Amino acid sequence: MSWLGLVAVIIGLYLAFKVAGMVLKLALWVLIVVAAYWWLAPLFGWPSLEEVVYVLGP
């Protein structure tokens, strides 16, 4: 393997870790928003999470 290939592999691994970290952060924020809605919906009289998922579902 040439040095150019080695550099490409290193950059690819670095970018893969960056993308994986971004996906995990996005998943965590989605979980936080869903949990906040699930907790706050009854207090504010909003539709329950099950109703929202049913309307948005297939």
N, C-alpha and C positions, 0 to 999 in steps of 0.2 A: 504494500500500500504506500502510495506516495505521501509526501507531507501535505499536499493539497487535500487529499482524501481524508487524512487524519484531522486536519483543521475543519473540514466539512462535517465530519462525525461529531467533533467536539461542539461546534456551533449548533448542530441539530439536537444534540442532547440538552444543551443549555436552553434552547427554545422550547423543547418538549417539557422541561421542568417548569419554565415560565408559563406555558399554556395550562399545564396541569394545576399550577397554583392559582391561576385566574379562574379556572373552572371550579375549583374547590371553594374559592371566595364567593363566586356567584351562587353556588349551591347553598352556602351558608347564609347569604343574604336572603335568598328565596325562602329558606326555612325560617328565618327570623320574621320576615314579613307575614308568612302564613301563620306562624304561631301568634303573632301580635293580633292579626285579624281574628283568629279563633278565640282569643281571649277577650278582645274588645267588642266584637260584634254583638253579644248579648247585652252589654252595657249601653250601647248606643242604639239598639233596636234595628241593627242591620240584619240582612238575611244570614242564616247560618252558613258555615263553610260547606256543608253538604249540599245546600241549595245552590250555592255559587258554582260548585264543581258540577252539579247536575245540569245547570243551564249552559255552562261552557263545554261540557263533555260531548260525546258523540250523539 
